[in-house]
Each structure stands twice: as structure tokens, then as C-alpha cells.
Amino acid sequence: MKYALIGCGRISTNHIKAAVNNKLEIIAVCDIVPEHMENVLAKHGIEGDTSIKRYTDYRKMVQENKPELVSIATESGIHAEIALYCIENNINVIIEKPMAMSLQDADKIIELSEKKNVKVCACHQNRFNVAVQEMRKALESGRFGKLSHGSIHVRWNRNRDYYTQAPWRGTWAQDGGALMNQCIHGIDLLRWTFGDEVEEVYGQTRQQFHDYLEAEDVGMAVVKFKNGAIATVEGTTNVYPQNLEETLYIFGEKGTVKIGGKSTNNIDVWDFVEESEADQKNKGLEEATSNVYGNGHTSLFADMMDAIQNDRKPYVDAHAGRNALEMVLAIYKSQKEGKAVQLPLRDFASIDMVGEF
């Protein structure tokens, strides 16, 4: 399957690694800074591969090569524009999170992809973490019983060097703040775990230590799900001196699970009323990861390839991407309006937050 990458920044190495692991035919890479392309290819020892074409214009790359699958790993603010161009040209896409910066753009992506029968995968790779998959199996087989409540805590650190490395970071038009960039993976897991259907969100966000940004560096929210469960969200880049944890709690009538580690990659607590032999291997499960992005990209790419080949929905489809985006935007809207926000949200964008701090 012919594959191309658009955007060769910080996360792109995970995309190239996933492409290599899945034996995709990497035909092109694209970035407005040529050096970025060489750097990411060099990390995987393929910088000398002359069959991989380099482009600074994604439109030209698409027109000249017509790849079957493209992944988009640029700054967030242009994800939707590039995705819509690829879909219009009948190319399947994996879109890094967030899939768009506005619900309007997310809806356009869904609508166009369904019209053209093009597969769209939102890159929420943590759904493929071993710990998360084990939890999901327990959830789907009813082992938790009735869900009571849960929470996601993303307690990370991002310093000035991180933000100055790419000037689009922390801007409302191109990135959003800690919730949109760092915490959206955890927010996706929380919503997905508690049944996706959200009734109401009340949020508060602040900019405490990063006054050189436009957006928030800490956000908290209370979420009311339609199934009666409630949950909290805590996301921040203010933890001193380094990333502390990304932790998901699920409390049910018949079970309690805590998934921890730096990026929801370990099982810290695994307790169910009815224990099975298989439960023993889950207690204390740890999945080694080389960075906070985890190992999920390889599995996500494999699933997307299978979805294309067998004409089915990807495991993490465009609707999943919209759901995560909607949750973040609901917290932003709640902060802006100073009150709880009812879902579904019809139209809101990160740029509606300009001037908040």
C-alpha cells in the first residue's frame, strides 16, 4: 500500500516507525522545512532511500503520487484543510489529534469522507495500549456492572523550550492549550469508556505559568454522561519538573480499574468481583514505551490498512475524532460562558476563545 506523510515535526517519527513496522511502501514525505524531512527519515535509517520523494507542497505531492494512505502530522490548525484536500482526491487519511480546530470542519470531514467512501482515522493511538485494550474487553463483557464514575488525569510538563520549538504551539488558531494538545488522548479514552453519550460539561481553565501563550495550561471539568455516570477531567502542562502521569480511573458496581503510567500504559489496579485466572497477568501489567506517545501508532496503522482493504470503518473513525474534539471545545465554551454546556455542540471553534487570557 502506497503511503505518504505530511508534516515531519515532533510526532512524525511515530508515523514513520508505524509505516515501516507495517511494511507500507513509503513513497513521499512533505514538510515546508526540508531539514525536517531528512531528520525524520534519518531516525529510521532511510534518509538515503531515493525512492522516497520529498515535497514542500502537499497538493503537488498528492497530485503527482496519488498515495492510497496519507497521515497528517502538521500543526493542528491545518489538519482539516489538508484532510479535506486528500479526501476530495479519494485518498484515505490518518489525522493526528485534534482532527480539526472547529466542529464545523470536523463535520465537513465526516460528510465528505462518507460521500466519497474514503476512510478517515483519528489518531487516538492510546486506544490500542495493551492496558486499555484489556480494560475495554472487561467493559464490553459487562464485568464492571453499572458504571458509577471515573476520571482522567493528564499531569505533564511542557516548558518554554517546547513552545518556542514551534511558534504555532499554544495559539488559539493553530493549537489550543493543554486540553486540546496534550490531554485530548485522555479525554478521548474517558468519553469512549463511559459510553460516548455526554449530556453536560462544566469546565474551568486557567493560564498559570505560560503567559507567553494564548491558551490554557491547566483545565478541569465535570462531565455528566447520559448513562448516569459522572466523571472529572484534569489536564495540565504545569507539573514540576517533568511528566508525572496520565491516569484513567473506572469505578463500577463490580469492578475498579486504574490505568496509569506516563501515558495510560500500565495497569495499577485491577479488581473485579469475579476473578479469573487471566486477571492475574493484568495485575501490575506494564507496557514499556520509548516516549509519551506510546506504541499504539503501529496498531492504529495496521487497523487502518485492514479497514481500507476490507472496506470497513477504522477502529478509531472520524466520529471518534469529533467526539474528543467536542469534549475539549465544550470545556472551552463552559470557561468562556461561566456555566455548564449542554451537548451535542453544534458549532464552536478554538478561535472563539481568542482573548480569554
DOSEDO-975237 format. One record per atom (N, C-alpha, C): x, y, z. Coordinates in steps of 0.2 Angstrom, whole numbers, padded with zeros to 4 digits, always signed. Each point is the difference from the previous one (the first is absolute). Layout:
// residues N
XYZ ...
// end
This chain:
// residues 357
+0004-0006+0000 -0004+0006+0000 +0004+0006+0000 -0001+0005-0005 +0004+0006+0000 -0002+0005+0005 +0005+0002+0004 -0001+0005+0005 +0005+0006+0000 -0003+0006+0002 +0003+0006+0001 -0001+0003+0006 +0005+0004+0003 -0001+0004+0006 +0000+0007-0002 -0004+0004+0003 +0000+0007+0000 +0001+0003+0007 +0005+0004+0000 +0002+0002+0007 +0005-0004+0003 +0006+0003+0001 +0006-0004+0003 +0003+0003+0006 -0005+0002+0005 +0002+0003+0006 +0001-0006+0005 -0001+0002+0007 +0001-0004+0006 -0003-0007+0000 -0006+0000-0003 -0004-0007+0001 +0002-0004-0006 +0002+0003-0006 +0001-0004-0006 +0004-0006+0000 +0005+0000+0005 +0004-0007+0000 -0004-0006+0002 -0006+0001+0004 -0004-0005+0002 -0004-0003-0006 -0001+0005-0005 -0004-0002-0006 +0005-0004-0005 +0006+0003-0001 +0005-0004-0004 +0001-0007+0003 +0001+0000+0007 +0001-0007+0003 -0006-0004-0001 -0006+0002+0000 -0006-0004-0001 +0000-0002-0007 +0002+0004-0005 +0000-0001-0007 +0005-0006-0002 +0006+0001+0003 +0005-0005-0001 -0002-0007+0004 -0003+0000+0006 -0002-0006+0003 -0005-0004-0004 -0005+0004-0003 -0005-0003-0004 +0002-0001-0008 +0006+0001-0001 +0003-0001-0007 -0004+0004-0005 -0002+0006+0002 -0003+0004-0005 +0005+0002-0005 -0002+0002-0006 +0005+0002-0005 +0000+0008+0000 +0005+0003+0004 +0000+0007+0001 +0003+0003-0007 -0005+0004-0003 +0002+0003-0006 +0002+0007+0000 -0003+0003+0005 +0002+0008+0001 -0001+0002+0007 +0004+0006+0001 -0001+0003+0006 -0001+0008-0001 -0003+0004+0004 -0001+0007-0002 +0001+0004+0007 +0003+0005-0001 +0001+0005+0005 +0002+0007-0003 -0002+0005+0003 +0002+0007-0003 +0008+0001+0002 +0003-0004+0005 +0007+0001+0002 +0003-0007-0003 +0004+0001-0005 +0003-0006-0003 +0004-0004+0005 +0004+0003+0005 +0004-0003+0005 -0004-0005+0005 -0007+0002+0001 -0004-0004+0004 -0001-0007-0003 -0001+0000-0007 -0001-0006-0004 +0006-0005+0001 +0006+0003-0001 +0007-0004+0001 +0000-0002+0007 -0001+0004+0005 +0001-0002+0007 -0004-0006+0002 -0007+0000-0002 -0004-0006+0001 +0002-0006-0003 +0002+0000-0007 +0002-0006-0004 +0006-0002+0003 +0005+0004+0002 +0006-0002+0003 -0001-0004+0007 -0005+0002+0004 -0001-0004+0006 -0002-0007-0001 -0002-0002-0006 -0002-0007-0002 +0005-0003-0005 +0005+0004-0002 +0005-0003-0004 -0002+0000-0007 -0005+0004-0002 -0002+0000-0007 +0001+0006-0004 +0004+0005+0003 +0002+0006-0003 +0003-0001-0007 +0003-0005-0001 +0004-0001-0007 -0005-0004-0005 -0006-0001+0002 -0005-0003-0005 -0002+0005-0005 +0002-0001-0006 -0001+0005-0005 -0007-0001-0003 -0004-0006+0002 -0006-0001-0003 -0005+0004+0004 +0002+0003+0006 -0005+0004+0004 +0001+0007-0002 -0005+0003-0004 +0000+0007-0002 -0001+0005+0005 +0003+0006+0000 -0001+0005+0005 -0004+0006-0003 -0004+0002+0003 -0005+0006-0002 +0000+0005+0006 -0001+0007-0003 -0002+0005+0005 -0007+0002-0001 -0003-0003-0005 -0007+0002-0002 -0004-0006+0000 -0005-0001+0005 -0004-0006+0001 -0004-0001-0006 -0003+0005-0003 -0004-0001-0006 +0004-0003-0006 +0006+0002-0001 +0004-0002-0006 +0001-0008+0002 +0002-0001+0006 +0001-0007+0002 -0005-0005-0001 -0006+0003+0001 -0007-0004-0001 -0001-0001-0007 +0001+0005-0004 -0002+0000-0007 +0005-0005-0004 +0007+0001+0002 +0005-0004-0004 +0000-0007+0002 -0002-0002+0006 +0001-0007+0003 -0006-0004+0001 -0006+0003+0002 -0006-0003+0001 +0001-0006+0005 +0003+0001+0006 +0000-0005+0005 -0006-0003+0002 +0000-0006+0002 -0007-0003+0003 -0001+0002+0007 +0005+0002+0004 -0001+0002+0007 +0005+0005+0001 -0002+0005+0003 +0004+0006+0003 -0001+0001+0007 +0005+0002+0004 -0001+0002+0007 +0002+0007+0000 -0004+0004+0004 +0000+0007+0001 +0003+0002+0007 +0006+0002+0000 +0003+0002+0006 +0003+0007+0001 -0004+0004-0003 +0003+0007+0000 -0003+0004+0006 +0001+0006+0000 -0003+0004+0006 -0008-0001-0001 -0003+0000+0006 -0007-0002+0000 -0005+0005-0004 +0002+0006+0000 -0004+0005-0004 -0002-0002-0007 +0005-0004-0003 -0001-0001-0007 -0002-0008-0002 -0001-0003+0006 -0002-0007-0001 -0006-0001-0005 -0006+0004+0002 -0006-0001-0004 +0001+0002-0007 +0003+0006-0002 +0002+0002-0007 +0003-0006-0004 +0005-0003+0003 +0004-0005-0004 -0004-0006+0000 -0004-0002+0005 -0004-0006+0000 -0005+0001-0006 -0004+0005+0000 -0005+0001-0005 +0003+0000-0007 +0006+0003-0001 +0003-0001-0007 +0002-0007-0001 +0002-0004+0004 +0002-0007-0001 -0007-0004-0001 -0005+0001+0004 -0006-0003-0001 -0003+0001-0007 +0000+0007-0002 -0003+0002-0006 +0004-0004-0006 +0006-0002+0001 +0004-0004-0005 +0000-0007+0002 -0005-0002+0003 -0001-0007+0002 +0006-0004+0003 +0003+0004+0005 +0005-0003+0003 -0002-0001+0008 +0002-0006+0002 -0002-0002+0007 +0005+0004+0005 -0003+0002+0006 +0005+0004+0004 +0000-0002+0007 +0006+0000+0003 +0000+0000+0008 +0002+0007+0002 -0004+0003+0004 +0001+0007+0002 +0002+0000+0007 +0006+0003+0002 +0002+0001+0007 -0005+0004+0003 +0000-0001+0007 -0005+0004+0004 +0002+0007+0001 -0004+0005+0001 -0008-0001-0001 -0001+0000-0008 -0005-0004-0002 -0002+0000-0007 -0001+0006-0003 -0002+0005+0003 -0002+0007-0002 +0000+0005+0006 -0001+0006-0001 +0000+0005+0005 -0007+0003+0001 -0004-0002-0004 -0007+0002+0000 -0005-0006-0001 -0006+0000+0003 -0005-0005-0001 -0002+0000-0008 -0001+0006-0002 -0002+0001-0007 +0005-0004-0005 +0007+0001+0001 +0004-0004-0004 +0000-0007+0001 -0001-0002+0006 +0000-0008+0002 -0006-0003-0004 -0006+0004+0000 -0006-0002-0003 +0001-0001-0008 +0004+0005-0003 +0001+0000-0007 +0004-0006-0002 +0005-0002+0005 +0004-0006-0002 -0004-0006+0000 -0004-0001+0005 -0005-0005+0001 -0004-0001-0006 -0003+0006-0002 -0005+0000-0006 +0003-0002-0006 +0006+0003-0002 +0003-0001-0006 +0003-0007+0000 +0003-0003+0005 +0003-0006+0000 -0006-0006-0001 -0006+0002+0003 -0005-0005-0001 -0003+0000-0008 +0000+0006-0002 -0002+0001-0007 +0005-0003-0005 +0006+0000+0001 +0005-0002-0004 +0002-0008+0001 -0003-0002+0006 +0002-0007+0002 +0008+0000+0001 +0002+0005+0004 +0008+0000+0002 +0000-0001+0007 +0005-0004+0002 +0001-0002+0007 +0004+0006+0004 -0003+0002+0005 +0004+0005+0005 +0001-0003+0007 +0006+0000+0002 +0001-0002+0007 +0003+0006+0004 -0003+0001+0006 +0003+0005+0004 +0005-0004+0004 +0006+0004+0001 +0006-0004+0003 +0000+0001+0007 -0005-0004+0003 +0000-0001+0008 +0003-0007+0001 +0006+0000+0000 +0004-0007+0000 +0000-0003+0006 -0002+0004+0006 +0000-0004+0007 -0005-0005+0000 -0005+0001-0004 -0006-0006+0000 +0003-0007-0001 +0006+0000-0003 +0003-0006-0001 +0005-0002+0005 +0001+0004+0005 +0005-0002+0006 -0003-0007+0002 +0005-0004+0002 -0002-0007+0003 -0004+0001+0006 +0001+0004+0004 -0004+0001+0007 -0007+0003-0002 +0000+0004-0005 -0007+0003-0002 -0004-0005-0003 +0003-0005-0005 -0003-0005-0003 -0003-0005+0005 +0004-0002+0005 -0002-0004+0005 -0006+0003+0004 +0000+0006+0002 -0006+0003+0003 -0006+0000-0004 +0001+0001-0007 -0006+0001-0005 -0003-0007+0000 +0004-0006+0000 -0003-0006+0000 -0004-0002+0006 +0002+0003+0006 -0004-0001+0006 -0006+0004+0000 +0001+0006-0003 -0006+0004+0000 -0006-0002-0005 +0003-0003-0006 -0005-0002-0005 -0003-0007+0002 +0003-0004+0005 -0003-0006+0002 -0004+0001+0006 -0001+0007+0002 -0004+0001+0006 +0003-0001+0007 +0006-0001+0000 +0003-0002+0007 +0000+0006+0005 -0001+0006-0002 +0000+0006+0004 -0007+0001+0003 -0005-0004-0003 -0007+0002+0002 -0002+0007-0001 -0004+0003+0004 -0002+0007-0001 +0006+0004+0001 +0001+0005-0004 +0006+0005+0001 -0003+0005+0005 +0005+0002+0004 -0002+0005+0005 +0003+0007-0002 +0007+0000+0000 +0004+0006-0002 +0007-0002-0002 +0003+0005-0003 +0007-0001-0002 +0004+0007+0000 +0006+0000-0003 +0004+0006-0001 +0006-0001-0004 +0002+0005-0003 +0006+0000-0004 +0005+0006+0003 +0006-0002+0001 +0005+0005+0003 +0006+0000-0005 +0001+0005-0003 +0006+0001-0005 +0004+0005+0004 +0005-0002+0003 +0005+0004+0004 +0006+0000-0003 +0001+0005-0004 +0007+0000-0004 +0003+0007+0001 +0006+0000-0003 +0004+0006+0000 +0002+0002-0007 -0001+0006-0002 +0002+0003-0006 +0003+0007+0001 +0007+0001-0001 +0003+0006+0002 +0001+0005-0006 +0003+0006+0001 +0000+0005-0006 +0004-0003-0006 +0005-0004+0001 +0004-0003-0006 -0005-0004-0004 -0005-0004+0003 -0005-0004-0004 -0004+0005-0005 -0002+0006+0003 -0005+0004-0003 +0004+0004-0006 +0006+0002+0002 +0004+0004-0005 +0003-0004-0006 +0000-0007+0001 +0002-0004-0005 -0004+0000-0006 -0007+0002+0001 -0004+0001-0006 -0005+0005+0002 +0000+0006-0003 -0003+0006+0002 -0008-0001+0000 -0003-0005-0004 -0007-0001+0000 -0003-0002+0007 +0005-0003+0004 -0003-0003+0006 -0003+0005+0005 -0005-0002+0003 -0003+0004+0005 -0004+0006-0003 -0001+0000-0007 -0004+0005-0003 -0007-0003-0001 -0005+0005+0000 -0007-0002+0000 -0002-0003-0008 +0003+0004-0004 -0001-0002-0007 +0003-0007-0003 +0006-0001+0003 +0004-0006-0002 +0001-0006+0005 -0002+0001+0006 +0001-0005+0005 -0005-0001+0005 -0002+0006+0004 -0003-0001+0006 +0005-0001+0006 -0003-0002+0005 +0005+0000+0006 +0001-0007+0002 +0001-0001+0007 +0002-0007+0003 -0006-0005-0002 -0006+0002+0001 -0006-0005-0001 +0000-0002-0007 +0001+0004-0005 -0001-0001-0007 +0006-0004-0003 +0006+0002+0002 +0006-0003-0002 +0002-0007+0004 +0002+0001+0006 +0002-0005+0004 -0005-0005+0003 -0006+0003+0002 -0005-0004+0004 -0005-0003-0004 +0000+0001-0007 -0006-0002-0004 +0000-0008+0000 +0006-0003+0000 +0000-0008+0000 -0003-0002+0006 +0001+0002+0006 -0003-0002+0006 -0008+0001+0000 -0001+0006-0003 -0008+0002+0000 -0003-0005-0005 +0003-0001-0005 -0003-0005-0005 -0001-0007+0004 +0005-0002+0004 -0001-0007+0003 -0006+0001+0005 +0000+0005+0004 -0005+0001+0005 -0007+0000-0004 -0001+0004-0005 -0007+0000-0003 -0002-0007-0003 +0005-0003-0003 -0001-0007-0003 -0001-0005+0005 +0003+0000+0006 -0001-0005+0005 -0007+0001+0003 -0002+0006+0001 -0007+0001+0003 -0006+0001-0005 +0001-0003-0006 -0006-0001-0004 -0001+0006-0005 +0005+0004-0001 +0000+0005-0005 -0006+0006+0000 -0006-0002+0003 -0005+0005+0000 +0000+0004+0006 +0002+0007-0001 +0001+0005+0005 -0006+0004+0000 -0002+0002+0006 -0006+0004+0001 +0002+0007+0002 +0005+0001+0004 +0002+0007+0002 +0007+0000+0003 +0003+0006-0002 +0007+0001+0003 +0001+0007+0003 +0003+0000+0006 +0002+0006+0003 +0007+0000+0001 +0004+0005-0003 +0007+0001+0001 +0002+0006+0002 +0007+0000+0002 +0003+0006+0002 +0007-0001-0003 +0003+0005-0003 +0007+0000-0002 +0004+0006+0002 +0006+0000+0000 +0004+0005+0003 +0007+0000-0004 +0003+0006+0000 +0007+0001-0003 +0004+0002+0006 +0004-0005+0003 +0003+0002+0007 +0007+0002-0001 +0004-0004-0004 +0007+0001+0000 +0003+0001-0007 -0004+0000-0006 +0002+0001-0007 -0003+0006-0003 +0002+0006+0003 -0003+0006-0002 +0002+0002-0007 +0005-0004-0003 +0002+0002-0007 -0005-0004-0005 -0005-0004+0002 -0004-0003-0004 -0007+0004+0000 -0004-0002-0005 -0007+0002+0000 -0005-0004+0004 +0002-0006+0000 -0005-0005+0003 +0002-0003+0007 -0005-0004+0002 +0001-0003+0007 +0006-0004+0001 +0002-0001+0007 +0005-0005+0001 -0003-0004+0006 -0006+0001+0002 -0003-0005+0005 -0008+0001-0002 -0003-0006+0001 -0008+0000-0001 -0003-0006+0004 -0005+0002+0003 -0004-0005+0004 -0007+0000-0003 -0003-0006+0001 -0007+0000-0002 -0004-0006+0003 -0007+0001+0001 -0004-0005+0002 -0005-0002-0006 +0000-0007-0001 -0004-0002-0006 -0006-0005+0003 -0006+0002-0003 -0006-0004+0001 -0001-0004-0006 +0000-0007+0001 -0002-0004-0006 -0007-0002+0000 -0002-0002-0006 -0008-0002+0000 -0001-0006+0003 +0005-0004+0001 -0002-0007+0004 +0000+0001+0007 +0001+0006+0003 -0001+0002+0007 +0007+0000+0003 +0005-0002-0003 +0007+0000+0003 +0002+0008+0000 +0005+0001+0005 +0003+0007+0000 +0008-0001+0000 +0003+0005-0002 +0007+0000-0001 +0004+0006+0001 +0006+0000+0001 +0004+0007+0000 +0006-0001-0004 +0002+0006-0003 +0005+0001-0004 +0005+0004+0003 +0007-0001+0000 +0005+0004+0003 +0006+0000-0006 +0001+0005-0003 +0006+0000-0004 +0004+0006+0000 +0007-0001+0000 +0004+0006+0001 +0007-0001-0002 +0004+0005-0002 +0007+0000-0002 +0004+0003+0005 -0003+0001+0007 +0003+0004+0005 +0004-0004+0005 +0001-0007-0001 +0003-0004+0005 +0007+0001+0000 +0003+0001+0006 +0007+0001+0001 +0003-0007+0003 +0006-0002-0003 +0004+0003-0005 -0001-0004-0007 -0004-0005+0000 -0001-0004-0006 -0006-0003+0000 -0002-0004-0006 -0006-0004+0000 -0001-0004+0006 -0006+0000+0003 -0001-0004+0005 -0004-0006-0002 -0006+0001-0003 -0005-0006-0001 -0005+0002-0005 -0003-0005-0003 -0006+0000-0003 -0004-0006+0002 -0005+0002+0004 -0004-0006+0004 -0007+0000-0001 -0003-0005-0002 -0007-0001-0001 -0003-0005+0006 -0005+0003+0003 -0004-0004+0005 -0007-0002-0002 -0002-0006+0001 -0006-0003-0001 -0003-0003+0006 -0005+0002+0003 -0004-0003+0005 -0006-0002-0001 -0001-0007+0000 -0007-0003-0001 -0002-0004+0006 -0006-0002-0001 -0004-0004+0005 +0004-0006+0002 +0003-0003-0005 +0004-0007+0001 +0007+0001-0001 +0003+0006-0002 +0007+0000-0001 +0003+0007+0000 +0006+0000+0002 +0004+0006+0000 +0007-0001-0004 +0001+0005-0005 +0006-0001-0003 +0003+0007-0001 +0007+0000+0002 +0004+0006-0001 +0005-0001-0005 +0000+0004-0006 +0005-0001-0005 +0005+0006+0001 +0006-0001+0001 +0005+0005+0002 +0006+0000-0005 +0006+0002+0003 +0006+0001-0004 +0000+0007-0003 +0005+0001-0004 +0001+0007-0003 -0006+0001-0005 -0002-0005-0003 -0005+0001-0006 -0005-0006+0000 -0003-0001+0006 -0005-0005+0000 +0002-0007-0003 +0006-0002+0002 +0003-0006-0002 +0001-0005+0005 -0001+0001+0006 +0000-0005+0005 -0006-0001+0004 -0001-0006+0003 -0006-0002+0004 +0002+0001+0007 -0002+0005+0004 +0002+0001+0007 -0005-0004+0005 -0007+0000-0002 -0005-0004+0004 -0004-0003-0005 -0002-0007+0002 -0004-0004-0004 -0004-0005+0004 -0006+0002+0002 -0004-0003+0005 -0007-0001-0002 -0002-0007+0000 -0007-0001-0002 -0003-0005+0005 -0006+0000+0000 -0004-0005+0005 +0002-0007-0002 -0001-0001-0006 +0002-0007-0003 +0006+0000-0003 +0005-0003+0004 +0007+0000-0003 +0001-0006-0004 +0004+0001-0006 +0002-0006-0004 +0007-0001+0000 +0003-0006-0002 +0007-0001+0000 +0003+0006-0005 -0003+0002-0005 +0003+0005-0004 +0001+0006+0003 -0004+0001+0005 +0001+0007+0004 +0007+0001+0003 +0003-0006+0002 +0006+0000+0003 +0006+0004-0004 -0001-0002-0007 +0006+0004-0004 -0002+0007-0001 -0006+0002+0001 -0001+0007-0001 +0002+0004+0006 +0000-0003+0006 +0002+0004+0006 +0007+0002+0000 +0002+0006-0001 +0007+0002+0000 +0002+0000-0007 -0004+0000-0005 +0002+0000-0007 +0004+0006-0002 +0005+0000-0003 +0004+0006-0002 +0002-0001-0007 -0002+0005-0005 +0002+0000-0007 +0006+0005+0000 +0006-0002-0002 +0006+0004-0001 -0001+0005-0006 +0001+0006+0001 -0001+0005-0006 +0006+0004+0000 +0002+0002-0007 +0006+0004+0000 -0001+0008+0000 -0007+0002+0000 -0001+0007+0001 -0008+0000+0003 -0002+0006+0001 -0007+0001+0003 -0005-0002-0005 +0002-0001-0007 -0005-0001-0005 -0002-0008+0000 +0004-0004+0004 -0002-0007+0000 +0002-0004-0006 -0003-0006+0000 +0002-0004-0006 -0006-0001-0005 -0006+0004+0001 -0006-0002-0003 +0000+0002-0007 +0004+0004-0003 +0000+0002-0007 +0001-0006-0005 +0004-0005+0002 +0001-0005-0004 -0007-0004-0001 -0003-0001+0006 -0007-0004+0000 -0005+0004-0004 +0000+0007+0001 -0005+0004-0003 +0001+0000-0008 +0006+0000-0002 +0002+0000-0007 -0003-0007-0003 +0002-0005+0004 -0002-0007-0003 -0008-0001+0000 -0003+0003+0005 -0008+0000-0001 -0002+0004-0006 +0003+0006-0001 -0002+0004-0005 +0001-0003-0007 +0006-0004-0001 +0001-0003-0006 -0005-0006-0001 -0002-0003+0005 -0005-0006+0000 -0007+0003-0002 -0001+0006+0003 -0007+0003-0001 +0000+0002-0008 +0005+0003-0003 +0000+0001-0007 -0001-0006-0004 +0004-0005+0002 +0000-0006-0004 -0007-0004+0000 -0003+0001+0006 -0006-0004+0001 -0006+0004+0000 +0000+0007-0002 -0005+0005-0001 -0004+0000+0006 +0003+0001+0006 -0004+0001+0006 +0002+0006+0004 -0003+0002+0005 +0002+0006+0004 +0006-0002+0004 +0005+0005+0000 +0006-0001+0005 -0003+0000+0007 +0004-0003+0004 -0001-0001+0008 -0001+0007+0003 +0004+0005-0002 -0001+0007+0002 -0001+0004-0006 -0007+0001-0001 -0002+0003-0006 -0001+0008+0001 -0002+0003-0005 -0001+0007+0000 -0005+0003+0005 -0005-0004+0002 -0005+0001+0005 +0004+0000+0007 +0004-0004+0001 +0004-0001+0006 +0004+0007+0001 +0003+0002-0006 +0004+0006+0000 -0004+0006+0002 -0006+0000-0003 -0005+0006+0002 -0002+0000+0007 -0001-0006+0003 -0002-0001+0007 +0005+0003+0005 +0006-0001-0002 +0006+0002+0005 +0000+0008-0001 +0000+0002-0006 +0000+0007-0002 -0006+0004+0004 -0006-0003-0001 -0006+0003+0003 +0001+0001+0008 +0003-0005+0003 +0001+0000+0007 +0004+0006+0002 +0006+0001-0003 +0005+0005+0001 -0004+0007-0001 -0003+0001-0006 -0003+0006-0001 -0006+0001+0005 -0003-0005+0002 -0006+0001+0005 +0003+0003+0007 +0006-0002+0002 +0004+0003+0005 +0002+0007-0001 +0002+0001-0006 +0002+0007-0002 -0006+0005+0001 -0006-0003-0003 -0006+0004-0001 -0002+0002+0007 +0000-0005+0005 -0002+0000+0007 +0004+0006+0003 +0007+0000-0001 +0004+0005+0003 -0002+0007-0002 -0001+0000-0007 -0002+0007-0003 -0006+0002+0003 -0005-0004+0001 -0007+0002+0002 -0001+0000+0007 +0004-0003+0004 +0000-0001+0007 -0006-0004+0002 -0002-0005-0004 -0006-0004+0002 +0001-0007-0003 -0004-0005+0002 +0000-0007-0003 -0002+0001-0007 +0002-0005-0005 -0001+0000-0007 -0004-0006-0001 -0005+0000-0004 -0004-0006-0002 +0003-0003-0006 +0000-0006-0001 +0003-0003-0006 -0007-0004-0003 +0000-0001-0007 +0006+0002-0005 +0001+0007-0001 +0006+0002-0001 +0002+0006-0003 -0001+0001-0007 -0003+0005-0003 -0001+0000-0007 +0006+0004-0003 +0002+0005+0003 +0005+0005-0004 +0004+0003+0006 +0007-0001+0000 +0004+0003+0004 +0007-0001-0002 +0005+0005+0001 +0007-0001-0003 +0005+0003+0005 +0006-0003+0000 +0005+0003+0005 +0001+0007-0001 -0001+0003-0006 +0001+0007-0001 -0005+0004+0003 -0006-0003+0002 -0005+0004+0004 +0003+0002+0007 +0006-0003+0002 +0002+0001+0007 +0006+0006+0000 +0001+0003-0006 +0005+0005-0001 -0002+0006+0005 +0006+0002+0004 -0001+0005+0005 -0002-0002+0007 -0001-0007+0001 -0003-0003+0006 +0005+0002+0006 +0007-0001-0001 +0005+0001+0005 +0004+0007-0001 
// end
